[in-house]
Amino acid sequence: MPSTNRFTIIKASAGSGKTFQLVLHYLSYALRIDNPGYYKHILAITFTTAAAAEMKHRVLTNLRAIADGSDQSPMSDKLQEMLSVSPETLRTRASAAYTHMLHHYSHLSILTID
């Protein structure tokens, strides 16, 4: 996966877990600092409208699960490791980001080139 200071490209074939990886990386960027609106600085681009809608759904679903502490998000452990944060810090950031995204949904820049 090529990466620069400015962007990350995830290239993979169908059924290989691209959406999971995209959402994981999106959340790792969105939750890396204690700023619930930081996601406004992230642009995710997919190839189809359906893929963009699925990614938005998964971002919100995983944030809600992490915020609830229900451990229903398969990303919790991975995000804690990637961000080097405690479960409580992750839950707090996820809760704040989730609420902010719901109130500012138009700022969630997960778009399509389609």
Summary of the structure (lengths in Angstrom):
residues: 114
radius of gyration: 13.4
end to end distance: 22.8
largest distance: 38.7
contacts: 293
relative contact order: 0.19
helix: 57%
strand: 7%
